């Protein structure tokens, strides 16, 4: 009986010890685990038999996304949560895919309503809430940080709409990944066939995760209908005017995958043209002969929701689209057989040059003869399976300038996944330039 009592007392002391070592957190501030140190106080988690019990303990992580404040005039104001954006969905998918044990990973909006007489102010704190085993907390923080670090990266879009004449090829409307070399070769091919006129060439710069809207259009007013009003036995007829738009309408959305550096693209394209002359229709209203117009609009459309551009793929091409007929009614041309070439270039942060983008790691060693480069990642960047999760392609930097490029071949890690001193390495094959130990890696 005494042994049981002593064991119970020891457990009580051991369980109480971790909580007695720290002060209660202030309201609104989350208590974070204290960093490991050489003079660590032994606790129950150090006991081999029960150590896994503490590694399974759950921790609530909060990653702020935005804070807004507004005035609410009545109790009927809409306090419903906003929709989840694509970038936020990408973070949630990455967390759930990499950490299957995580049961809760959601975008949450916390509302605080302050009443001051008749005036009420509403604060919305929007963020990602994750409930996960403590052993994964550091890795999840690093994963979210990698995603959020891309928020200020820029994407430069260049769109080329080319009249290919009789040289059309490829499956109509099916986008294929391309690079600049493919575009140069296509230009030479079209030139030999006396085709290849560029019909439109818009450019636009957006933030990563921001939708780009491109519109090159003409507007045409026409008589759509008539409004008849009887006043003192007399009919007053007023025309109803409507407006049609024709041209190019393009939406592009790009999101960089921080794990692979691939660009995920969603897009929608509409090419429209009004057939001219517009057909006139005559009618009679209350003894008055009237004429209104019935326009015909021809369109070609394309849409993609899951296009991925990987290493060496600088854009995509959409073949087999028809645009037209185009003209002013007197001289009509078309429909034109067109191809749309769209190139996307990931640039540095907004307001900076590409060389100002923070480096991710450093070159640990180089074997010049084989072109093998070993890269060391900072703690928390790639904690698990660096041979798979490291970026597929990187740029090596020296003094802020590009010194070479490489593609992923393998990697290894030193230390347990729960060890804060764990070191991760990746092996790259040089594809361009000359690399030296100490070079930065991006």
MITOR-224816 format. One line per field, with one value per residue (C-alpha): residue in three letters; chain; x, y, z. Coordinates in steps of 0.25 Angstrom, whole numbers, padded with zeros to 4 digits. Example, Ala and Ser with C-alpha at 12.3 -4.5 7.8 and 13.67 -1.06 7.14 Angstrom:
2
aa <- c(ALA / SER)
ch <- c(A / A)
c1 <- c(0049 / 0055)
c2 <- c(-0018 / -0004)
c3 <- c(0031 / 0029)
END
This chain:
442
aa <- c(UNK / UNK / UNK / UNK / UNK / UNK / UNK / UNK / UNK / UNK / UNK / UNK / UNK / UNK / UNK / UNK / UNK / UNK / UNK / UNK / UNK / UNK / UNK / UNK / UNK / UNK / UNK / UNK / UNK / UNK / UNK / UNK / UNK / UNK / UNK / UNK / UNK / UNK / UNK / UNK / UNK / UNK / UNK / UNK / UNK / UNK / UNK / UNK / UNK / UNK / UNK / UNK / UNK / UNK / UNK / UNK / UNK / UNK / UNK / UNK / UNK / UNK / UNK / UNK / UNK / UNK / UNK / UNK / UNK / UNK / UNK / UNK / UNK / UNK / UNK / UNK / UNK / UNK / UNK / UNK / UNK / UNK / UNK / UNK / UNK / UNK / UNK / UNK / UNK / UNK / UNK / UNK / UNK / UNK / UNK / UNK / UNK / UNK / UNK / UNK / UNK / UNK / UNK / UNK / UNK / UNK / UNK / UNK / UNK / UNK / UNK / UNK / UNK / UNK / UNK / UNK / UNK / UNK / UNK / UNK / UNK / UNK / UNK / UNK / UNK / UNK / UNK / UNK / UNK / UNK / UNK / UNK / UNK / UNK / UNK / UNK / UNK / UNK / UNK / UNK / UNK / UNK / UNK / UNK / UNK / UNK / UNK / UNK / UNK / UNK / UNK / UNK / UNK / UNK / UNK / UNK / UNK / UNK / UNK / UNK / UNK / UNK / UNK / UNK / UNK / UNK / UNK / UNK / UNK / UNK / UNK / UNK / UNK / UNK / UNK / UNK / UNK / UNK / UNK / UNK / UNK / UNK / UNK / UNK / UNK / UNK / UNK / UNK / UNK / UNK / UNK / UNK / UNK / UNK / UNK / UNK / UNK / UNK / UNK / UNK / UNK / UNK / UNK / UNK / UNK / UNK / UNK / UNK / UNK / UNK / UNK / UNK / UNK / UNK / UNK / UNK / UNK / UNK / UNK / UNK / UNK / UNK / UNK / UNK / UNK / UNK / UNK / UNK / UNK / UNK / UNK / UNK / UNK / UNK / UNK / UNK / UNK / UNK / UNK / UNK / UNK / UNK / UNK / UNK / UNK / UNK / UNK / UNK / UNK / UNK / UNK / UNK / UNK / UNK / UNK / UNK / UNK / UNK / UNK / UNK / UNK / UNK / UNK / UNK / UNK / UNK / UNK / UNK / UNK / UNK / UNK / UNK / UNK / UNK / UNK / UNK / UNK / UNK / UNK / UNK / UNK / UNK / UNK / UNK / UNK / UNK / UNK / UNK / UNK / UNK / UNK / UNK / UNK / UNK / UNK / UNK / UNK / UNK / UNK / UNK / UNK / UNK / UNK / UNK / UNK / UNK / UNK / UNK / UNK / UNK / UNK / UNK / UNK / UNK / UNK / UNK / UNK / UNK / UNK / UNK / UNK / UNK / UNK / UNK / UNK / UNK / UNK / UNK / UNK / UNK / UNK / UNK / UNK / UNK / UNK / UNK / UNK / UNK / UNK / UNK / UNK / UNK / UNK / UNK / UNK / UNK / UNK / UNK / UNK / UNK / UNK / UNK / UNK / UNK / UNK / UNK / UNK / UNK / UNK / UNK / UNK / UNK / UNK / UNK / UNK / UNK / UNK / UNK / UNK / UNK / UNK / UNK / UNK / UNK / UNK / UNK / UNK / UNK / UNK / UNK / UNK / UNK / UNK / UNK / UNK / UNK / UNK / UNK / UNK / UNK / UNK / UNK / UNK / UNK / UNK / UNK / UNK / UNK / UNK / UNK / UNK / UNK / UNK / UNK / UNK / UNK / UNK / UNK / UNK / UNK / UNK / UNK / UNK / UNK / UNK / UNK / UNK / UNK / UNK / UNK / UNK / UNK / UNK / UNK / UNK / UNK / UNK / UNK / UNK / UNK / UNK / UNK / UNK / UNK / UNK / UNK / UNK / UNK / UNK / UNK / UNK / UNK)
ch <- c(A / A / A / A / A / A / A / A / A / A / A / A / A / A / A / A / A / A / A / A / A / A / A / A / A / A / A / A / A / A / A / A / A / A / A / A / A / A / A / A / A / A / A / A / A / A / A / A / A / A / A / A / A / A / A / A / A / A / A / A / A / A / A / A / A / A / A / A / A / A / A / A / A / A / A / A / A / A / A / A / A / A / A / A / A / A / A / A / A / A / A / A / A / A / A / A / A / A / A / A / A / A / A / A / A / A / A / A / A / A / A / A / A / A / A / A / A / A / A / A / A / A / A / A / A / A / A / A / A / A / A / A / A / A / A / A / A / A / A / A / A / A / A / A / A / A / A / A / A / A / A / A / A / A / A / A / A / A / A / A / A / A / A / A / A / A / A / A / A / A / A / A / A / A / A / A / A / A / A / A / A / A / A / A / A / A / A / A / A / A / A / A / A / A / A / A / A / A / A / A / A / A / A / A / A / A / A / A / A / A / A / A / A / A / A / A / A / A / A / A / A / A / A / A / A / A / A / A / A / A / A / A / A / A / A / A / A / A / A / A / A / A / A / A / A / A / A / A / A / A / A / A / A / A / A / A / A / A / A / A / A / A / A / A / A / A / A / A / A / A / A / A / A / A / A / A / A / A / A / A / A / A / A / A / A / A / A / A / A / A / A / A / A / A / A / A / A / A / A / A / A / A / A / A / A / A / A / A / A / A / A / A / A / A / A / A / A / A / A / A / A / A / A / A / A / A / A / A / A / A / A / A / A / A / A / A / A / A / A / A / A / A / A / A / A / A / A / A / A / A / A / A / A / A / A / A / A / A / A / A / A / A / A / A / A / A / A / A / A / A / A / A / A / A / A / A / A / A / A / A / A / A / A / A / A / A / A / A / A / A / A / A / A / A / A / A / A / A / A / A / A / A / A / A / A / A / A / A / A / A / A / A / A / A / A / A / A / A / A / A / A / A / A / A / A / A / A / A / A / A / A / A / A / A / A / A / A / A / A / A / A / A)
c1 <- c(0000 / 0011 / 0018 / 0005 / 0003 / 0018 / 0016 / 0003 / 0011 / 0022 / 0013 / 0005 / 0019 / 0023 / 0010 / 0010 / 0025 / 0023 / 0012 / 0018 / 0030 / 0023 / 0014 / 0000 / -0001 / -0007 / -0021 / -0021 / -0006 / -0003 / 0006 / 0018 / 0027 / 0040 / 0052 / 0061 / 0074 / 0086 / 0080 / 0067 / 0059 / 0055 / 0040 / 0031 / 0033 / 0047 / 0043 / 0045 / 0032 / 0024 / 0031 / 0021 / 0010 / 0014 / 0018 / 0004 / -0001 / -0009 / -0006 / -0015 / -0007 / -0012 / -0007 / -0013 / -0017 / -0024 / -0030 / -0041 / -0050 / -0063 / -0076 / -0088 / -0101 / -0111 / -0113 / -0117 / -0103 / -0097 / -0086 / -0085 / -0071 / -0064 / -0061 / -0048 / -0038 / -0029 / -0016 / -0023 / -0028 / -0014 / -0009 / -0020 / -0017 / -0002 / -0004 / -0014 / -0006 / 0007 / 0001 / -0010 / -0011 / -0016 / -0031 / -0034 / -0029 / -0039 / -0039 / -0046 / -0051 / -0052 / -0062 / -0061 / -0072 / -0070 / -0082 / -0081 / -0095 / -0102 / -0089 / -0084 / -0070 / -0067 / -0053 / -0051 / -0038 / -0036 / -0026 / -0023 / -0026 / -0019 / -0020 / -0008 / 0001 / 0012 / 0023 / 0018 / 0016 / 0030 / 0028 / 0014 / 0019 / 0030 / 0021 / 0011 / 0023 / 0028 / 0014 / 0012 / 0026 / 0021 / 0010 / 0019 / 0025 / 0021 / 0016 / 0019 / 0009 / 0011 / 0000 / 0002 / -0010 / -0005 / -0012 / -0007 / -0015 / -0016 / -0004 / -0013 / -0009 / -0011 / -0024 / -0034 / -0035 / -0025 / -0014 / 0000 / 0012 / 0023 / 0036 / 0042 / 0050 / 0037 / 0031 / 0043 / 0042 / 0028 / 0031 / 0040 / 0030 / 0019 / 0028 / 0032 / 0017 / 0015 / 0006 / 0008 / 0003 / 0001 / -0013 / -0012 / 0000 / -0005 / 0005 / 0001 / 0008 / 0001 / 0004 / 0005 / -0009 / -0016 / -0025 / -0021 / -0032 / -0028 / -0038 / -0036 / -0050 / -0059 / -0073 / -0085 / -0098 / -0110 / -0126 / -0130 / -0145 / -0155 / -0162 / -0177 / -0184 / -0199 / -0201 / -0215 / -0218 / -0205 / -0193 / -0180 / -0169 / -0155 / -0144 / -0136 / -0121 / -0112 / -0097 / -0089 / -0074 / -0065 / -0051 / -0042 / -0045 / -0035 / -0034 / -0021 / -0018 / -0005 / 0000 / 0014 / 0015 / 0026 / 0030 / 0033 / 0033 / 0023 / 0013 / -0002 / -0010 / -0025 / -0030 / -0042 / -0041 / -0053 / -0050 / -0063 / -0067 / -0080 / -0084 / -0086 / -0095 / -0105 / -0118 / -0130 / -0144 / -0156 / -0169 / -0181 / -0185 / -0198 / -0198 / -0183 / -0173 / -0161 / -0147 / -0139 / -0126 / -0123 / -0108 / -0100 / -0088 / -0078 / -0069 / -0058 / -0055 / -0045 / -0044 / -0034 / -0034 / -0022 / -0011 / 0003 / 0016 / 0028 / 0043 / 0046 / 0032 / 0031 / 0016 / 0005 / -0001 / -0015 / -0017 / -0029 / -0037 / -0046 / -0047 / -0056 / -0062 / -0055 / -0057 / -0065 / -0077 / -0071 / -0059 / -0060 / -0048 / -0048 / -0051 / -0037 / -0030 / -0022 / -0013 / -0011 / 0003 / 0004 / 0017 / 0018 / 0031 / 0032 / 0039 / 0044 / 0036 / 0027 / 0036 / 0049 / 0058 / 0059 / 0072 / 0065 / 0057 / 0062 / 0071 / 0066 / 0079 / 0094 / 0103 / 0110 / 0120 / 0122 / 0128 / 0132 / 0135 / 0122 / 0114 / 0109 / 0104 / 0100 / 0091 / 0088 / 0074 / 0071 / 0064 / 0049 / 0050 / 0050 / 0049 / 0045 / 0049 / 0058 / 0061 / 0046 / 0041 / 0053 / 0050 / 0051 / 0060 / 0068 / 0077 / 0090 / 0094 / 0107 / 0108 / 0093 / 0095 / 0092 / 0104 / 0097 / 0085 / 0082 / 0072 / 0068 / 0075 / 0074 / 0076 / 0077 / 0075 / 0083 / 0075 / 0061 / 0049 / 0046 / 0060 / 0061 / 0075 / 0072 / 0079 / 0074 / 0082 / 0078 / 0087 / 0086 / 0092 / 0098 / 0091 / 0097 / 0108 / 0119 / 0116 / 0124 / 0123 / 0116 / 0107 / 0093 / 0082 / 0068)
c2 <- c(0000 / 0010 / 0007 / 0011 / 0023 / 0027 / 0025 / 0033 / 0045 / 0044 / 0045 / 0057 / 0064 / 0060 / 0065 / 0078 / 0081 / 0086 / 0095 / 0101 / 0105 / 0116 / 0128 / 0127 / 0134 / 0148 / 0149 / 0148 / 0143 / 0129 / 0121 / 0116 / 0104 / 0110 / 0107 / 0096 / 0099 / 0092 / 0093 / 0087 / 0083 / 0068 / 0066 / 0054 / 0055 / 0051 / 0037 / 0027 / 0020 / 0032 / 0041 / 0038 / 0043 / 0057 / 0057 / 0053 / 0066 / 0075 / 0090 / 0100 / 0109 / 0122 / 0129 / 0143 / 0146 / 0160 / 0169 / 0179 / 0189 / 0194 / 0201 / 0193 / 0201 / 0191 / 0177 / 0172 / 0174 / 0162 / 0156 / 0143 / 0139 / 0142 / 0131 / 0124 / 0129 / 0120 / 0123 / 0120 / 0107 / 0103 / 0105 / 0096 / 0085 / 0085 / 0084 / 0072 / 0065 / 0066 / 0064 / 0053 / 0053 / 0068 / 0067 / 0082 / 0092 / 0103 / 0118 / 0125 / 0139 / 0144 / 0155 / 0165 / 0175 / 0188 / 0196 / 0211 / 0216 / 0215 / 0213 / 0199 / 0195 / 0181 / 0175 / 0163 / 0155 / 0145 / 0134 / 0119 / 0111 / 0097 / 0087 / 0078 / 0069 / 0077 / 0069 / 0075 / 0090 / 0095 / 0088 / 0094 / 0108 / 0106 / 0101 / 0113 / 0123 / 0118 / 0120 / 0134 / 0138 / 0137 / 0147 / 0159 / 0152 / 0157 / 0150 / 0157 / 0152 / 0153 / 0149 / 0148 / 0145 / 0141 / 0139 / 0126 / 0126 / 0112 / 0107 / 0104 / 0091 / 0084 / 0080 / 0092 / 0099 / 0089 / 0097 / 0091 / 0096 / 0103 / 0111 / 0122 / 0113 / 0107 / 0121 / 0125 / 0112 / 0114 / 0128 / 0123 / 0113 / 0123 / 0133 / 0122 / 0120 / 0136 / 0135 / 0139 / 0153 / 0157 / 0162 / 0166 / 0166 / 0171 / 0170 / 0171 / 0170 / 0164 / 0159 / 0145 / 0139 / 0151 / 0150 / 0158 / 0164 / 0167 / 0174 / 0179 / 0182 / 0191 / 0195 / 0196 / 0203 / 0198 / 0199 / 0187 / 0190 / 0201 / 0206 / 0211 / 0220 / 0225 / 0239 / 0246 / 0235 / 0238 / 0227 / 0232 / 0222 / 0223 / 0214 / 0205 / 0205 / 0194 / 0192 / 0180 / 0178 / 0170 / 0167 / 0159 / 0157 / 0149 / 0145 / 0139 / 0134 / 0129 / 0123 / 0119 / 0105 / 0108 / 0093 / 0091 / 0105 / 0101 / 0111 / 0107 / 0114 / 0117 / 0124 / 0128 / 0134 / 0139 / 0144 / 0151 / 0158 / 0164 / 0161 / 0173 / 0179 / 0177 / 0171 / 0181 / 0176 / 0185 / 0185 / 0194 / 0200 / 0208 / 0211 / 0215 / 0207 / 0205 / 0198 / 0191 / 0182 / 0168 / 0166 / 0153 / 0151 / 0139 / 0135 / 0125 / 0121 / 0114 / 0111 / 0103 / 0101 / 0092 / 0096 / 0094 / 0100 / 0092 / 0094 / 0099 / 0102 / 0117 / 0118 / 0111 / 0111 / 0110 / 0105 / 0104 / 0117 / 0124 / 0139 / 0147 / 0151 / 0164 / 0177 / 0190 / 0185 / 0189 / 0181 / 0168 / 0158 / 0145 / 0137 / 0137 / 0124 / 0128 / 0123 / 0129 / 0128 / 0133 / 0134 / 0136 / 0140 / 0140 / 0152 / 0157 / 0164 / 0176 / 0188 / 0181 / 0174 / 0159 / 0159 / 0165 / 0152 / 0145 / 0133 / 0120 / 0112 / 0112 / 0103 / 0093 / 0087 / 0085 / 0074 / 0082 / 0069 / 0063 / 0076 / 0072 / 0082 / 0080 / 0090 / 0092 / 0097 / 0106 / 0099 / 0097 / 0099 / 0085 / 0076 / 0063 / 0056 / 0067 / 0057 / 0059 / 0072 / 0081 / 0091 / 0083 / 0094 / 0106 / 0118 / 0119 / 0134 / 0140 / 0155 / 0156 / 0152 / 0138 / 0129 / 0117 / 0107 / 0093 / 0082 / 0073 / 0059 / 0055 / 0059 / 0054 / 0059 / 0058 / 0056 / 0052 / 0060 / 0065 / 0070 / 0085 / 0083 / 0075 / 0078 / 0076 / 0075 / 0074 / 0069 / 0077 / 0075 / 0088 / 0091 / 0105 / 0114 / 0111 / 0109 / 0111 / 0107 / 0118 / 0123 / 0126 / 0117 / 0122)
c3 <- c(0000 / 0003 / -0010 / -0017 / -0009 / -0012 / -0027 / -0027 / -0020 / -0030 / -0042 / -0036 / -0034 / -0048 / -0054 / -0046 / -0049 / -0063 / -0060 / -0048 / -0055 / -0063 / -0060 / -0065 / -0079 / -0080 / -0086 / -0101 / -0102 / -0105 / -0096 / -0105 / -0100 / -0095 / -0104 / -0100 / -0093 / -0087 / -0073 / -0076 / -0063 / -0064 / -0065 / -0067 / -0083 / -0081 / -0075 / -0087 / -0084 / -0083 / -0093 / -0104 / -0096 / -0096 / -0111 / -0114 / -0106 / -0114 / -0117 / -0123 / -0133 / -0139 / -0151 / -0154 / -0168 / -0166 / -0156 / -0160 / -0152 / -0157 / -0151 / -0149 / -0149 / -0144 / -0139 / -0152 / -0158 / -0165 / -0157 / -0166 / -0169 / -0183 / -0193 / -0192 / -0203 / -0212 / -0204 / -0191 / -0197 / -0202 / -0188 / -0182 / -0192 / -0190 / -0175 / -0176 / -0187 / -0179 / -0165 / -0166 / -0151 / -0151 / -0149 / -0149 / -0159 / -0162 / -0166 / -0154 / -0152 / -0138 / -0136 / -0125 / -0123 / -0115 / -0111 / -0108 / -0107 / -0121 / -0128 / -0129 / -0135 / -0140 / -0141 / -0149 / -0147 / -0158 / -0157 / -0159 / -0146 / -0145 / -0134 / -0135 / -0127 / -0120 / -0127 / -0141 / -0136 / -0141 / -0154 / -0157 / -0153 / -0163 / -0174 / -0172 / -0172 / -0185 / -0191 / -0185 / -0189 / -0204 / -0202 / -0207 / -0219 / -0232 / -0245 / -0259 / -0269 / -0284 / -0294 / -0309 / -0318 / -0331 / -0344 / -0350 / -0362 / -0368 / -0359 / -0348 / -0340 / -0327 / -0320 / -0320 / -0306 / -0299 / -0292 / -0293 / -0285 / -0293 / -0291 / -0299 / -0308 / -0313 / -0316 / -0324 / -0332 / -0335 / -0339 / -0350 / -0354 / -0356 / -0363 / -0374 / -0376 / -0377 / -0364 / -0350 / -0349 / -0334 / -0332 / -0317 / -0307 / -0293 / -0281 / -0266 / -0253 / -0241 / -0227 / -0224 / -0221 / -0228 / -0240 / -0253 / -0262 / -0276 / -0285 / -0300 / -0304 / -0313 / -0309 / -0318 / -0315 / -0322 / -0321 / -0313 / -0311 / -0310 / -0297 / -0301 / -0292 / -0294 / -0290 / -0293 / -0304 / -0311 / -0311 / -0307 / -0312 / -0306 / -0311 / -0301 / -0303 / -0299 / -0301 / -0306 / -0304 / -0313 / -0312 / -0303 / -0288 / -0280 / -0265 / -0260 / -0246 / -0241 / -0228 / -0225 / -0218 / -0207 / -0207 / -0221 / -0227 / -0237 / -0242 / -0241 / -0251 / -0253 / -0265 / -0273 / -0287 / -0296 / -0310 / -0316 / -0328 / -0333 / -0347 / -0356 / -0361 / -0350 / -0354 / -0354 / -0351 / -0354 / -0346 / -0344 / -0331 / -0330 / -0345 / -0344 / -0352 / -0343 / -0346 / -0335 / -0336 / -0333 / -0332 / -0333 / -0325 / -0328 / -0316 / -0314 / -0299 / -0291 / -0276 / -0267 / -0252 / -0250 / -0259 / -0253 / -0258 / -0253 / -0255 / -0269 / -0273 / -0274 / -0279 / -0287 / -0301 / -0305 / -0319 / -0329 / -0325 / -0335 / -0334 / -0343 / -0352 / -0349 / -0357 / -0358 / -0366 / -0379 / -0379 / -0371 / -0368 / -0361 / -0353 / -0350 / -0346 / -0334 / -0323 / -0310 / -0303 / -0289 / -0281 / -0266 / -0259 / -0244 / -0239 / -0225 / -0215 / -0218 / -0219 / -0220 / -0230 / -0232 / -0224 / -0212 / -0210 / -0197 / -0199 / -0193 / -0191 / -0193 / -0201 / -0192 / -0201 / -0216 / -0225 / -0237 / -0246 / -0244 / -0243 / -0229 / -0220 / -0205 / -0199 / -0184 / -0181 / -0168 / -0157 / -0159 / -0174 / -0179 / -0166 / -0173 / -0185 / -0191 / -0203 / -0207 / -0200 / -0204 / -0216 / -0229 / -0235 / -0229 / -0232 / -0226 / -0222 / -0220 / -0215 / -0219 / -0233 / -0240 / -0240 / -0245 / -0245 / -0241 / -0240 / -0228 / -0228 / -0213 / -0199 / -0184 / -0170 / -0157 / -0144 / -0140 / -0145 / -0131 / -0129 / -0130 / -0135 / -0147 / -0159 / -0173 / -0186 / -0201 / -0213 / -0226 / -0240 / -0246 / -0259 / -0261 / -0255 / -0245 / -0230 / -0218 / -0203 / -0196 / -0208 / -0204 / -0210 / -0214)
END
